[in-house]
Amino acid sequence: MKLKKFLKKQGYYTIFLTTLPSGHHLLSAKLNGKQGNFILDTGASTTCIDQAKVTYFKIKSKDTDHKATGAGRNDIDIRFSKKNKLKIGDWKIKKIPLVVMDLGHINEVLTAFDVKIDGIIGADVLHKGKGIIQYEKELLFLK
């Protein structure tokens, strides 16, 4: 039995990924009812949204003294947001917290591949959705 068929019987949804030449995995998702492009990052602990997209995604966020690190940068200013609705394919979650931060440095790198992202789907989503990635088929499964 194929993995996709087996996981469907277990209640998993199938999400198609696109692998960029950079090795990043791109997926489409809806955040608060608005469509966006996201990188799937298993090393990111929290789902992040580009601060330039706060209005588009109708995000309400609060200041924090916390800083983020990652993607070659340290001490990135962040804001926290709670109670967001995320839908990836047919899988959805109603109250996901996320971090708002400047992702301009990532988009700058991705311009070489003619890609722009709105955010990063992190390990928090993979944990909540019991995520399984089938790399060779470019598939993400969430339950």
C-alpha positions, 0 to 999 in steps of 0.5 A: 500500500502506498504511503499517501493512501495509508495516511489518508485512511488514518485521517491525514490530509495531503499537501503538495510541496514545491522544492525550490532550487535552493532546497526550500519547500514552498507551499500555499496556505490561507492565513485568516482567510487570505492566500499566501506563499510559505516556506516549510521550515522544520528547524523553525520552532514557530510559524512566522509572518513577514511584518510587511504582510500584517495588514494583508493577513489581518494580524493583530500583534503585541510588542515583546522584548523577545528577539529571534535568531535564524537564517543567518541573523541574530537579534531580530525584533519580533511581535507576538500574535494569537488566535490566527486561523491557518488552513493548509490544503484541507487541514486547518487550525483555528487558534494558532499563535505566530511571530511577526518579524521582518523576513526581507532578508529571506525574500532577498535571497529568494529573488534569485529563484523568482519567489517571494514568501509571506511567511514560514510554516514552522515545527509548531504546525508540524507538531499540531498536525502530526506532520509527515514529510515524504520528500521524494514525492514532495508531499506533506501530510497533516492530521 
